[in-house]
Amino acid sequence: MNGQRPVPRNITPHTIAWNAEAPGVMRKTLWAEPMWDAPSVPRQLSMMRYEAGVKCPPQKQVIGDEIVYVIEGVLSDEFGDVAAGNVAYRPEGCVYSLFSLSGATTLSFVVGSIESVAEAPVKSPPTQVINVNEMPWLQWVPSEGDPSFNKNIYEREIWRDPNSKRRVVLFKFVAGFANELHEHVGDELVYHIEGSFVDESGLQRPGDVGFRPFGCHHSWVSENGGVALAYIWGGSEYINDRK
Protein backbone atom coordinates (compact mmCIF):
# COMPACT_ATOMS: atom_id res chain seq x y z
CA MET A 1 0.00 0.00 0.00
CA ASN A 2 3.12 2.24 0.05
CA GLY A 3 2.04 3.68 3.39
CA GLN A 4 -1.23 4.97 1.97
CA ARG A 5 -4.65 3.61 2.82
CA PRO A 6 -6.48 2.16 -0.22
CA VAL A 7 -9.58 4.05 -1.30
CA PRO A 8 -12.97 2.99 -2.74
CA ARG A 9 -13.29 3.10 -6.52
CA ASN A 10 -16.25 3.50 -8.85
CA ILE A 11 -16.13 1.44 -12.06
CA THR A 12 -18.39 2.60 -14.91
CA PRO A 13 -18.86 -0.30 -17.36
CA HIS A 14 -20.45 1.87 -20.05
CA THR A 15 -17.07 3.57 -20.56
CA ILE A 16 -15.27 0.24 -21.15
CA ALA A 17 -15.16 -1.21 -24.67
CA TRP A 18 -16.44 -4.66 -25.62
CA ASN A 19 -13.79 -7.10 -26.86
CA ALA A 20 -14.38 -10.27 -28.85
CA GLU A 21 -13.86 -13.32 -26.65
CA ALA A 22 -15.02 -15.99 -29.10
CA PRO A 23 -17.49 -16.20 -32.01
CA GLY A 24 -20.75 -14.77 -30.69
CA VAL A 25 -19.24 -13.84 -27.29
CA MET A 26 -18.06 -10.38 -26.14
CA ARG A 27 -16.32 -9.40 -22.90
CA LYS A 28 -15.72 -6.28 -20.84
CA THR A 29 -13.10 -6.80 -18.13
CA LEU A 30 -14.26 -4.54 -15.30
CA TRP A 31 -11.78 -5.45 -12.56
CA ALA A 32 -8.91 -7.88 -12.04
CA GLU A 33 -6.78 -8.32 -8.92
CA PRO A 34 -5.18 -11.35 -7.23
CA MET A 35 -6.10 -12.46 -3.74
CA TRP A 36 -4.35 -10.25 -1.16
CA ASP A 37 -3.22 -13.32 0.82
CA ALA A 38 -2.55 -15.58 -2.20
CA PRO A 39 -1.08 -13.52 -5.08
CA SER A 40 -0.92 -16.58 -7.33
CA VAL A 41 -4.74 -16.84 -7.34
CA PRO A 42 -6.29 -14.42 -9.86
CA ARG A 43 -9.71 -12.81 -9.51
CA GLN A 44 -11.71 -11.13 -12.24
CA LEU A 45 -15.04 -9.39 -12.72
CA SER A 46 -16.32 -9.31 -16.31
CA MET A 47 -19.45 -8.36 -18.16
CA MET A 48 -20.24 -10.91 -20.88
CA ARG A 49 -22.57 -10.69 -23.89
CA TYR A 50 -23.79 -13.80 -25.72
CA GLU A 51 -25.48 -13.56 -29.11
CA ALA A 52 -28.72 -15.45 -29.76
CA GLY A 53 -28.00 -19.01 -30.82
CA VAL A 54 -24.40 -19.06 -29.61
CA LYS A 55 -22.89 -22.38 -28.55
CA CYS A 56 -19.55 -22.44 -26.71
CA PRO A 57 -17.10 -25.37 -26.48
CA PRO A 58 -16.53 -27.07 -23.10
CA GLN A 59 -14.62 -25.17 -20.42
CA LYS A 60 -13.51 -25.89 -16.87
CA GLN A 61 -13.23 -23.97 -13.61
CA VAL A 62 -9.61 -24.20 -12.45
CA ILE A 63 -8.24 -23.43 -8.94
CA GLY A 64 -11.37 -21.52 -7.95
CA ASP A 65 -15.02 -20.99 -8.83
CA GLU A 66 -17.42 -18.65 -10.64
CA ILE A 67 -20.59 -16.77 -9.75
CA VAL A 68 -22.64 -15.62 -12.78
CA TYR A 69 -25.48 -13.10 -12.43
CA VAL A 70 -27.71 -12.84 -15.50
CA ILE A 71 -28.56 -9.20 -16.24
CA GLU A 72 -30.80 -9.90 -19.24
CA GLY A 73 -31.80 -12.87 -21.39
CA VAL A 74 -31.20 -16.54 -20.54
CA LEU A 75 -27.83 -18.30 -20.30
CA SER A 76 -27.80 -22.11 -20.28
CA ASP A 77 -25.49 -25.09 -19.90
CA GLU A 78 -25.94 -28.85 -19.47
CA PHE A 79 -27.19 -28.32 -15.92
CA GLY A 80 -29.98 -25.83 -16.53
CA ASP A 81 -31.20 -22.41 -17.67
CA VAL A 82 -30.39 -19.20 -15.79
CA ALA A 83 -32.87 -16.40 -16.48
CA ALA A 84 -32.47 -12.67 -15.85
CA GLY A 85 -32.11 -11.90 -12.13
CA ASN A 86 -30.91 -15.39 -11.26
CA VAL A 87 -27.46 -16.80 -10.55
CA ALA A 88 -25.31 -19.77 -11.59
CA TYR A 89 -22.59 -21.05 -9.27
CA ARG A 90 -19.84 -23.18 -10.83
CA PRO A 91 -17.50 -24.86 -8.32
CA GLU A 92 -13.87 -25.78 -8.90
CA GLY A 93 -13.61 -28.64 -11.41
CA CYS A 94 -17.00 -27.93 -13.01
CA VAL A 95 -16.95 -28.62 -16.76
CA TYR A 96 -19.76 -27.12 -18.83
CA SER A 97 -20.70 -25.89 -22.31
CA LEU A 98 -22.53 -22.56 -22.47
CA PHE A 99 -25.28 -21.72 -24.94
CA SER A 100 -28.02 -19.14 -25.28
CA LEU A 101 -31.07 -19.49 -27.50
CA SER A 102 -32.21 -15.87 -27.20
CA GLY A 103 -28.99 -14.12 -26.14
CA ALA A 104 -27.86 -12.95 -22.71
CA THR A 105 -25.81 -10.37 -20.83
CA THR A 106 -24.15 -11.48 -17.60
CA LEU A 107 -21.85 -10.42 -14.80
CA SER A 108 -19.15 -13.00 -14.04
CA PHE A 109 -17.17 -13.13 -10.78
CA VAL A 110 -14.26 -15.58 -11.20
CA VAL A 111 -11.75 -16.76 -8.60
CA GLY A 112 -8.99 -18.76 -10.27
CA SER A 113 -9.35 -19.24 -14.01
CA ILE A 114 -11.43 -20.81 -16.77
CA GLU A 115 -9.75 -23.10 -19.30
CA SER A 116 -10.95 -24.72 -22.51
CA VAL A 117 -11.10 -28.53 -22.50
CA ALA A 118 -11.34 -30.99 -25.39
CA GLU A 119 -14.54 -32.57 -24.14
CA ALA A 120 -16.73 -32.76 -21.08
CA PRO A 121 -15.99 -35.68 -18.71
CA VAL A 122 -18.60 -38.23 -17.80
CA LYS A 123 -18.90 -36.62 -14.38
CA SER A 124 -17.92 -33.24 -12.96
CA PRO A 125 -19.27 -31.02 -10.17
CA PRO A 126 -22.47 -29.52 -11.59
CA THR A 127 -23.48 -25.91 -12.08
CA GLN A 128 -25.84 -24.87 -9.30
CA VAL A 129 -28.74 -22.76 -10.62
CA ILE A 130 -29.95 -20.37 -7.89
CA ASN A 131 -33.42 -18.90 -8.38
CA VAL A 132 -32.89 -15.52 -6.74
CA ASN A 133 -36.17 -14.14 -8.08
CA GLU A 134 -38.17 -16.53 -5.89
CA MET A 135 -36.25 -15.81 -2.68
CA PRO A 136 -38.12 -13.78 -0.04
CA TRP A 137 -36.70 -10.46 1.06
CA LEU A 138 -35.56 -10.89 4.67
CA GLN A 139 -34.82 -8.09 7.09
CA TRP A 140 -31.10 -7.81 7.72
CA VAL A 141 -30.09 -9.24 11.10
CA PRO A 142 -27.45 -6.86 12.50
CA SER A 143 -24.18 -8.13 13.85
CA GLU A 144 -23.20 -7.22 17.37
CA GLY A 145 -22.18 -3.58 17.63
CA ASP A 146 -23.38 -2.72 14.13
CA PRO A 147 -24.77 0.85 14.28
CA SER A 148 -26.08 1.12 10.73
CA PHE A 149 -27.99 -1.98 9.72
CA ASN A 150 -31.61 -1.78 10.77
CA LYS A 151 -35.15 -2.33 9.50
CA ASN A 152 -34.39 -0.18 6.45
CA ILE A 153 -32.27 -2.87 4.77
CA TYR A 154 -33.34 -6.24 3.38
CA GLU A 155 -31.40 -9.07 1.83
CA ARG A 156 -31.48 -12.21 -0.26
CA GLU A 157 -28.40 -14.25 0.62
CA ILE A 158 -27.57 -16.05 -2.61
CA TRP A 159 -24.43 -17.99 -1.75
CA ARG A 160 -21.95 -18.36 1.11
CA ASP A 161 -18.64 -20.16 1.63
CA PRO A 162 -17.80 -20.10 5.36
CA ASN A 163 -14.29 -21.49 4.79
CA SER A 164 -13.15 -18.56 2.64
CA LYS A 165 -15.48 -16.01 4.28
CA ARG A 166 -17.03 -15.19 0.92
CA ARG A 167 -20.68 -14.49 0.24
CA VAL A 168 -22.92 -13.08 -2.48
CA VAL A 169 -25.92 -11.07 -1.34
CA LEU A 170 -28.65 -9.04 -3.02
CA PHE A 171 -29.43 -6.00 -0.87
CA LYS A 172 -32.44 -3.66 -0.95
CA PHE A 173 -32.34 -0.29 0.80
CA VAL A 174 -35.15 2.13 1.52
CA ALA A 175 -34.82 5.84 0.69
CA GLY A 176 -32.51 7.68 3.04
CA PHE A 177 -30.54 4.64 4.16
CA ALA A 178 -27.04 5.54 5.37
CA ASN A 179 -24.15 3.28 6.33
CA GLU A 180 -21.68 4.71 8.82
CA LEU A 181 -17.91 4.87 8.33
CA HIS A 182 -16.31 1.44 8.49
CA GLU A 183 -13.09 -0.32 7.50
CA HIS A 184 -13.20 -3.27 5.11
CA VAL A 185 -11.37 -6.33 6.42
CA GLY A 186 -11.50 -8.00 3.03
CA ASP A 187 -12.70 -6.83 -0.39
CA GLU A 188 -16.16 -5.98 -1.72
CA LEU A 189 -17.51 -5.60 -5.26
CA VAL A 190 -21.01 -4.16 -5.62
CA TYR A 191 -23.05 -4.04 -8.85
CA HIS A 192 -25.80 -1.41 -8.65
CA ILE A 193 -29.08 -2.59 -10.15
CA GLU A 194 -31.58 0.09 -9.09
CA GLY A 195 -31.43 3.51 -7.45
CA SER A 196 -28.33 5.58 -6.69
CA PHE A 197 -25.65 5.53 -4.01
CA VAL A 198 -23.05 8.08 -2.92
CA ASP A 199 -19.78 7.24 -1.19
CA GLU A 200 -16.22 8.54 -1.06
CA SER A 201 -15.76 7.66 -4.76
CA GLY A 202 -18.79 9.71 -5.82
CA LEU A 203 -22.22 9.01 -7.27
CA GLN A 204 -22.95 5.44 -8.41
CA ARG A 205 -25.86 4.78 -10.75
CA PRO A 206 -27.50 1.59 -12.07
CA GLY A 207 -24.92 -0.42 -13.99
CA ASP A 208 -21.96 0.96 -12.01
CA VAL A 209 -19.68 -1.22 -9.88
CA GLY A 210 -18.23 -0.09 -6.56
CA PHE A 211 -14.96 -1.67 -5.40
CA ARG A 212 -13.96 -1.42 -1.75
CA PRO A 213 -10.45 -2.85 -1.26
CA PHE A 214 -9.06 -4.45 1.89
CA GLY A 215 -8.25 -1.73 4.44
CA CYS A 216 -10.25 1.10 2.91
CA HIS A 217 -12.50 3.35 5.00
CA HIS A 218 -15.95 3.61 3.50
CA SER A 219 -19.40 5.10 4.17
CA TRP A 220 -22.34 5.70 1.89
CA VAL A 221 -25.93 6.92 1.59
CA SER A 222 -28.82 6.11 -0.74
CA GLU A 223 -31.19 9.06 -0.80
CA ASN A 224 -33.79 7.39 -3.03
CA GLY A 225 -33.18 3.74 -2.13
CA GLY A 226 -31.88 1.00 -4.36
CA VAL A 227 -30.98 -2.61 -5.05
CA ALA A 228 -27.41 -3.89 -5.33
CA LEU A 229 -25.61 -7.21 -5.78
CA ALA A 230 -22.59 -7.58 -3.47
CA TYR A 231 -19.70 -10.06 -3.65
CA ILE A 232 -17.97 -9.86 -0.26
CA TRP A 233 -14.72 -11.28 1.08
CA GLY A 234 -14.37 -11.05 4.86
CA GLY A 235 -16.26 -8.35 6.75
CA SER A 236 -16.02 -4.84 8.15
CA GLU A 237 -15.33 -3.00 11.40
CA TYR A 238 -17.11 0.20 12.32
CA ILE A 239 -14.73 3.04 13.11
CA ASN A 240 -16.84 4.57 15.88
CA ASP A 241 -16.92 1.23 17.73
CA ARG A 242 -13.15 1.08 18.18
CA LYS A 243 -11.74 1.95 21.57
SULFEN-V963511 format. One record per residue. N is the residue number from 1. PSI is psi as a letter, one per 30 degrees, with the letter a starting at -180 (999 if undefined). D_FIRST is the distance of its C-alpha to the first C-alpha in Angstrom with 1 decimal. Layout:
# SULFEN-V963511
n:N psi:PSI d_first:D_FIRST
n:N psi:PSI d_first:D_FIRST
This chain:
# SULFEN-V963511
n:1 psi:f d_first:0.0
n:2 psi:h d_first:3.8
n:3 psi:f d_first:5.4
n:4 psi:k d_first:5.5
n:5 psi:k d_first:6.5
n:6 psi:l d_first:6.8
n:7 psi:l d_first:10.5
n:8 psi:l d_first:13.6
n:9 psi:k d_first:15.1
n:10 psi:k d_first:18.8
n:11 psi:k d_first:20.2
n:12 psi:j d_first:23.8
n:13 psi:e d_first:25.6
n:14 psi:f d_first:28.7
n:15 psi:f d_first:27.0
n:16 psi:k d_first:26.1
n:17 psi:k d_first:29.0
n:18 psi:k d_first:30.8
n:19 psi:k d_first:31.0
n:20 psi:k d_first:33.8
n:21 psi:e d_first:32.9
n:22 psi:l d_first:36.4
n:23 psi:k d_first:39.9
n:24 psi:g d_first:39.9
n:25 psi:k d_first:36.1
n:26 psi:l d_first:33.4
n:27 psi:k d_first:29.7
n:28 psi:j d_first:26.8
n:29 psi:j d_first:23.4
n:30 psi:e d_first:21.4
n:31 psi:k d_first:18.1
n:32 psi:j d_first:16.9
n:33 psi:k d_first:14.0
n:34 psi:l d_first:14.4
n:35 psi:k d_first:14.4
n:36 psi:f d_first:11.2
n:37 psi:g d_first:13.7
n:38 psi:i d_first:15.9
n:39 psi:f d_first:14.5
n:40 psi:f d_first:18.1
n:41 psi:j d_first:19.0
n:42 psi:l d_first:18.6
n:43 psi:k d_first:18.7
n:44 psi:k d_first:20.3
n:45 psi:k d_first:21.8
n:46 psi:k d_first:24.9
n:47 psi:k d_first:27.9
n:48 psi:k d_first:31.1
n:49 psi:k d_first:34.6
n:50 psi:k d_first:37.7
n:51 psi:l d_first:41.0
n:52 psi:k d_first:44.1
n:53 psi:g d_first:45.8
n:54 psi:k d_first:42.8
n:55 psi:k d_first:42.9
n:56 psi:k d_first:40.0
n:57 psi:l d_first:40.5
n:58 psi:k d_first:39.2
n:59 psi:l d_first:35.6
n:60 psi:k d_first:33.7
n:61 psi:k d_first:30.6
n:62 psi:k d_first:28.9
n:63 psi:e d_first:26.4
n:64 psi:b d_first:25.6
n:65 psi:a d_first:27.3
n:66 psi:k d_first:27.7
n:67 psi:k d_first:28.3
n:68 psi:k d_first:30.3
n:69 psi:k d_first:31.2
n:70 psi:j d_first:34.3
n:71 psi:e d_first:34.1
n:72 psi:l d_first:37.6
n:73 psi:a d_first:40.4
n:74 psi:k d_first:40.9
n:75 psi:k d_first:39.0
n:76 psi:l d_first:40.9
n:77 psi:a d_first:40.9
n:78 psi:f d_first:43.4
n:79 psi:f d_first:42.4
n:80 psi:l d_first:42.9
n:81 psi:k d_first:42.3
n:82 psi:j d_first:39.3
n:83 psi:l d_first:40.3
n:84 psi:k d_first:38.3
n:85 psi:f d_first:36.3
n:86 psi:l d_first:36.3
n:87 psi:k d_first:33.9
n:88 psi:k d_first:34.1
n:89 psi:k d_first:32.2
n:90 psi:j d_first:32.4
n:91 psi:l d_first:31.5
n:92 psi:k d_first:30.6
n:93 psi:f d_first:33.7
n:94 psi:k d_first:35.2
n:95 psi:k d_first:37.3
n:96 psi:l d_first:38.5
n:97 psi:j d_first:40.0
n:98 psi:k d_first:39.0
n:99 psi:l d_first:41.6
n:100 psi:j d_first:42.3
n:101 psi:e d_first:45.8
n:102 psi:f d_first:45.0
n:103 psi:l d_first:41.5
n:104 psi:l d_first:38.2
n:105 psi:k d_first:34.8
n:106 psi:l d_first:32.0
n:107 psi:k d_first:28.4
n:108 psi:j d_first:27.1
n:109 psi:j d_first:24.2
n:110 psi:k d_first:23.9
n:111 psi:k d_first:22.2
n:112 psi:b d_first:23.2
n:113 psi:l d_first:25.6
n:114 psi:k d_first:29.1
n:115 psi:k d_first:31.6
n:116 psi:k d_first:35.2
n:117 psi:l d_first:38.0
n:118 psi:e d_first:41.6
n:119 psi:l d_first:43.1
n:120 psi:k d_first:42.4
n:121 psi:l d_first:43.3
n:122 psi:e d_first:46.1
n:123 psi:k d_first:43.6
n:124 psi:l d_first:39.9
n:125 psi:k d_first:37.9
n:126 psi:l d_first:38.9
n:127 psi:k d_first:37.0
n:128 psi:j d_first:37.0
n:129 psi:k d_first:38.2
n:130 psi:j d_first:37.1
n:131 psi:i d_first:39.3
n:132 psi:e d_first:37.0
n:133 psi:f d_first:39.7
n:134 psi:f d_first:42.0
n:135 psi:k d_first:39.6
n:136 psi:l d_first:40.5
n:137 psi:k d_first:38.2
n:138 psi:k d_first:37.5
n:139 psi:k d_first:36.4
n:140 psi:k d_first:33.0
n:141 psi:j d_first:33.4
n:142 psi:k d_first:30.9
n:143 psi:l d_first:29.0
n:144 psi:k d_first:29.9
n:145 psi:g d_first:28.6
n:146 psi:j d_first:27.4
n:147 psi:f d_first:28.6
n:148 psi:e d_first:28.2
n:149 psi:k d_first:29.7
n:150 psi:a d_first:33.4
n:151 psi:f d_first:36.5
n:152 psi:g d_first:35.0
n:153 psi:k d_first:32.7
n:154 psi:l d_first:34.1
n:155 psi:l d_first:32.7
n:156 psi:j d_first:33.8
n:157 psi:j d_first:31.8
n:158 psi:e d_first:32.0
n:159 psi:k d_first:30.4
n:160 psi:k d_first:28.6
n:161 psi:j d_first:27.5
n:162 psi:e d_first:27.4
n:163 psi:e d_first:26.2
n:164 psi:g d_first:22.9
n:165 psi:h d_first:22.7
n:166 psi:k d_first:22.8
n:167 psi:l d_first:25.2
n:168 psi:k d_first:26.5
n:169 psi:k d_first:28.2
n:170 psi:k d_first:30.2
n:171 psi:k d_first:30.1
n:172 psi:k d_first:32.7
n:173 psi:k d_first:32.3
n:174 psi:l d_first:35.2
n:175 psi:k d_first:35.3
n:176 psi:g d_first:33.5
n:177 psi:k d_first:31.2
n:178 psi:k d_first:28.1
n:179 psi:k d_first:25.2
n:180 psi:l d_first:23.9
n:181 psi:k d_first:20.3
n:182 psi:l d_first:18.4
n:183 psi:k d_first:15.1
n:184 psi:k d_first:14.5
n:185 psi:i d_first:14.5
n:186 psi:l d_first:14.3
n:187 psi:l d_first:14.4
n:188 psi:k d_first:17.3
n:189 psi:k d_first:19.1
n:190 psi:k d_first:22.1
n:191 psi:k d_first:25.0
n:192 psi:k d_first:27.2
n:193 psi:e d_first:30.9
n:194 psi:l d_first:32.9
n:195 psi:a d_first:32.5
n:196 psi:l d_first:29.6
n:197 psi:k d_first:26.5
n:198 psi:k d_first:24.6
n:199 psi:a d_first:21.1
n:200 psi:f d_first:18.4
n:201 psi:f d_first:18.2
n:202 psi:a d_first:21.9
n:203 psi:k d_first:25.1
n:204 psi:k d_first:25.0
n:205 psi:l d_first:28.4
n:206 psi:k d_first:30.1
n:207 psi:f d_first:28.6
n:208 psi:l d_first:25.0
n:209 psi:k d_first:22.1
n:210 psi:k d_first:19.4
n:211 psi:k d_first:16.0
n:212 psi:j d_first:14.1
n:213 psi:l d_first:10.9
n:214 psi:k d_first:10.3
n:215 psi:f d_first:9.5
n:216 psi:l d_first:10.7
n:217 psi:k d_first:13.9
n:218 psi:k d_first:16.7
n:219 psi:l d_first:20.5
n:220 psi:l d_first:23.1
n:221 psi:k d_first:26.9
n:222 psi:j d_first:29.5
n:223 psi:e d_first:32.5
n:224 psi:g d_first:34.7
n:225 psi:l d_first:33.5
n:226 psi:l d_first:32.2
n:227 psi:k d_first:31.5
n:228 psi:k d_first:28.2
n:229 psi:k d_first:27.2
n:230 psi:k d_first:24.1
n:231 psi:j d_first:22.4
n:232 psi:k d_first:20.5
n:233 psi:k d_first:18.6
n:234 psi:b d_first:18.8
n:235 psi:a d_first:19.5
n:236 psi:l d_first:18.6
n:237 psi:k d_first:19.3
n:238 psi:k d_first:21.1
n:239 psi:e d_first:20.0
n:240 psi:f d_first:23.6
n:241 psi:f d_first:24.5
n:242 psi:k d_first:22.5
n:243 psi:999 d_first:24.6
